[in-house]
Amino acid sequence: MSGVTTTPVPVRVIGGPTVLIEYGGLRLLTDPTFDPPRDYPVGAGFVLTKTVAPAASPDELGPIDAVLLSHDEHPDNLDLSGRALLADVPLTLTTHGGADRLGGTARGLAPGEDVELDRPGGGTVTVTAVRAQHGPDGCEPVTGEVIGFVLTARDLPTVYVSGDNASLDVVRAIADRHGPVDTAVLFAGGARTARLDGALLTLDGARSAEAARILGARRVVPAHAEGWKHFTEGLGELEAAFADAGLADRLALG
């Protein structure tokens, strides 16, 4: 598309699924998790354990224009500190169920729905909700409703935020409608829990590399790839998978 800048979109990984994206003059934060390491009982005797503190506090990040919250029901995507932060953010975009539970400035979107955000210098950014499947087929009664996001603007490259998604079929459908994307923020880490018999709940390294290929992504920023015990892979495995796929140059770490 003519007139689209080639300057990379600034993306900073804070920890877990929390990423600061500066897009069109707006400061957008994904799934806020700022608690220190701790255990979270999640029912039926299951516990999720956070092992790494975030790289920055909300105060250190400064003002946030909107939160892109893939879902509110799991503490590795929205923790206690993250919930407190939402009260100070003008807008939280999330699932319809999440918006009902959170109230306040939360606004629900279903896959395919979008919202236009005013840019400080004029014009708008479009945030489109896209599907995410947080586990194997049929997982929704256990894992709940989840969405991802696509960011577009007339003069900016496309950004995709996967949310907690484990399905390459979902990625193919998003690529068909929105691809190619410039930057893909992929929630990786190969998350697994016994509640779904150890099935993948997010992309692992090999699926992340294949997702990058499907999306035609020029750059992949991994998130949700470290800091929790139920993640079965880390950044090392992700790097190896991209190298094996011949896509090492697309992976942006640090």
Secondary structure, 3 states (H helix, E strand, C coil): CCCCCCCCCCEEEEECCEEEEEECCEEEEECCCCCCCEEEEEECCEEEEECCCCCCCHHHHCCCCEEECCCCCCCCCCCHHHHHHHCCCCCEEECHHHHHHHCCCEEECCCCCEEEEECCCCCEEEEEEEECCCCCCCCHHHHCCCEEEEEEECCEEEEEECCCCCCHHHHHHHHHHHCCCCEEEEECCCECCHHHCCCCCCCCHHHHHHHHHHHCCCEEEEECCCCECCECCCHHHHHHHHHHCCCHHHECCC
